[in-house]
Amino acid sequence: MTKQRAEIWIADDDRGVRFVLAEALRDAGHAVREFGDADAVREALQTMRPALLLTDVRMPGEDGLSLLLALKEQGVGPVIVMSAYTDVATTAAAYRAGAVDYLAKPFDLDQAVAAVERALIDEPAVSVVLAPAAPAHALLGESAAMREVFRLIGRVAASDLNVLITGETGTGKELVARALHEESARRSRPFVALNTAAIPSELLESELFGHEAGAFTGATRRHPGRFEQAEGGTLFLDEIGDMPLALQTRLLRVLAGGEFYRVGGRELIRGNVRIVAATHQDLDQRVAAGQFRADLKHRLDVVRIALPALRTRRSDIPLLAQHFMASAARELNLPAKRFSRAALKLIEQRDYPGNVRELENLCRRLTVIAPGVEILPADLADGSAAHTGHDWADALRDWAEQALAAGEEDIHGRAREALDRTLLEAALAAHQGHRQHAAAALGVGRNTLTRKLGASRTRKPSGA
Ligand SMILES: Nc1ncnc2c1ncn2[C@@H]1O[C@H](COP(=O)(O)OP(=O)(O)OP(=O)(O)O)[C@@H](O)[C@H]1O
């Protein structure tokens, strides 16, 4: 008796998706059957079993999630979930329930075929997707790079593996750490965050491991450290790259043995804490430079999630900006504003050294200062001046602090002169020395410009 070769089933209401996927799988030598909805799958299940099911999540009638629950009861598997909804909650729920893979639509056909073949070889247990819960962390993004991040979060959240999150400042490292926690079985236990760089190194040890009363001057009472506070949950160690070497050694011992003492304590404490660490630094480089222990890095860097800078995924900007405008309005109790098309184009072109946090702050600022309900390109010019102003204000503050400390005179006069001169020079340069245009561009009268120019010229030699 020849055994009939088991088929791969595709359930999707989108005929186009079914068609191209089925073609690709047939080209790769598989037998394929297509279904337009869950009912058709259920009916077929009464007489046969697939080698594997690829299912969409949202379909008319019964959705893919509830279909999967039914399949679990019948012991059918493996199942690969395909969805355009790539939020962390859905992805994580799929993996948590045992889905063998999650294909974010639109997907690459080669990738889909590879996923099917992997799943067939592994022959894993039945996979199921539960209905997605509302995500508390609200990580947004539609770019391919962020979809990959969501997939990775979903895949590792349920495990107890240590995760190292890398990425520039403001790329969402803490949000990812929270998502890992929320999507894990530890979610009902505490999520405790500690910014290693923000705490003086002499306090860091007791902050992490706690201390007994009298352990050091000022320690009047026993104090539980973050490790104890996070018991059963997740400890997020931010800016791990800045941790002093001595403490790295201590942390390594705790991670290796799962036990620690409070500062000044004798009682050995056993902890069950998942560590998620983050850094904006190149940890490999710090290891090479002898500033970070290689063995600690290996312990922390079991799974690495690298967050892309916002300027490398500009397609996420409109989505994030609209979200931040809405939340800023709610938070500040102001009417919601929206971007004109031209303004949206402009904000997509910016570079955002501060990444998502910078975009979020820009949206808050615009909610407060933009005059109309619609944000226009001119409003962004203001926003950007206010923003870049922040950088030179910092430099100015440094300068003023030094001048004040040195007891210098006429600090205000000299600063004003430098300010006027810089603006004038920049404006004249931008307008080929045309005074009237330069004055208009600066928003001052021509007379004011001439006067300042004169003052600046005459005072310049003595000031320099
Ligand atoms: N993908 C995202 N979707 C929605 N909000 C985001 C996203 N990424 C970052 N944010 C928001 O941007 C801000 C900065 O994020 P977060 O604090 O997680 O960054 P970080 O990488 O930990 O920064 P730092 O390295 O400076 O500590 C937060 O308000 C966060 O909510």
The ligand as a Tripos MOL2 file, in Angstrom:
@<TRIPOS>MOLECULE
LIG
   31    33     1     0     0
SMALL
NO_CHARGES

@<TRIPOS>ATOM
      1 N1          8.7610   51.4430   18.4330 N.pl3     1 LIG1
      2 C1          8.2410   52.3320   19.2870 C.ar      1 LIG1
      3 N2          6.9180   52.5730   19.3090 N.ar      1 LIG1
      4 C2          6.3990   53.4700   20.1690 C.ar      1 LIG1
      5 N3          7.1170   54.2130   21.0130 N.ar      1 LIG1
      6 C3          8.4370   54.0330   21.0350 C.ar      1 LIG1
      7 C4          9.0750   53.0930   20.1650 C.ar      1 LIG1
      8 N4         10.4010   53.1290   20.4040 N.ar      1 LIG1
      9 C5         10.6010   54.0430   21.3620 C.ar      1 LIG1
     10 N5          9.4260   54.5930   21.7620 N.ar      1 LIG1
     11 C6          9.2670   55.6580   22.7720 C.3       1 LIG1
     12 O1         10.4300   56.4590   22.7080 O.3       1 LIG1
     13 C7         10.8940   56.7920   24.0120 C.3       1 LIG1
     14 C8         12.2920   56.2430   24.2060 C.3       1 LIG1
     15 O2         12.2570   54.8430   24.2860 O.3       1 LIG1
     16 P1         13.1450   54.0190   25.3280 P.3       1 LIG1
     17 O3         13.2580   54.7320   26.6200 O.co2     1 LIG1
     18 O4         12.6550   52.6180   25.3320 O.co2     1 LIG1
     19 O5         14.5560   54.1110   24.5550 O.3       1 LIG1
     20 P2         15.9810   53.5760   25.0100 P.3       1 LIG1
     21 O6         16.5900   53.0010   23.7930 O.co2     1 LIG1
     22 O7         15.8400   52.7210   26.2130 O.co2     1 LIG1
     23 O8         16.7030   54.9160   25.3470 O.3       1 LIG1
     24 P3         18.0450   55.1670   26.2430 P.3       1 LIG1
     25 O9         19.1400   54.3840   25.5740 O.co2     1 LIG1
     26 O10        18.2430   56.6370   26.1270 O.co2     1 LIG1
     27 O11        17.7040   54.6820   27.6100 O.co2     1 LIG1
     28 C9          9.8980   56.2160   24.9800 C.3       1 LIG1
     29 O12         8.9650   57.2090   25.3290 O.3       1 LIG1
     30 C10         9.2370   55.1130   24.1980 C.3       1 LIG1
     31 O13         7.9260   54.9200   24.6350 O.3       1 LIG1
@<TRIPOS>BOND
     1     1     2 1
     2     2     3 ar
     3     2     7 ar
     4     3     4 ar
     5     4     5 ar
     6     5     6 ar
     7     6     7 ar
     8     6    10 ar
     9     7     8 ar
    10     8     9 ar
    11     9    10 ar
    12    10    11 1
    13    11    12 1
    14    11    30 1
    15    12    13 1
    16    13    14 1
    17    13    28 1
    18    14    15 1
    19    15    16 1
    20    16    17 2
    21    16    18 1
    22    16    19 1
    23    19    20 1
    24    20    21 2
    25    20    22 1
    26    20    23 1
    27    23    24 1
    28    24    25 2
    29    24    26 1
    30    24    27 1
    31    28    29 1
    32    28    30 1
    33    30    31 1
@<TRIPOS>SUBSTRUCTURE
     1 LIG1         1 GROUP 0 **** ****
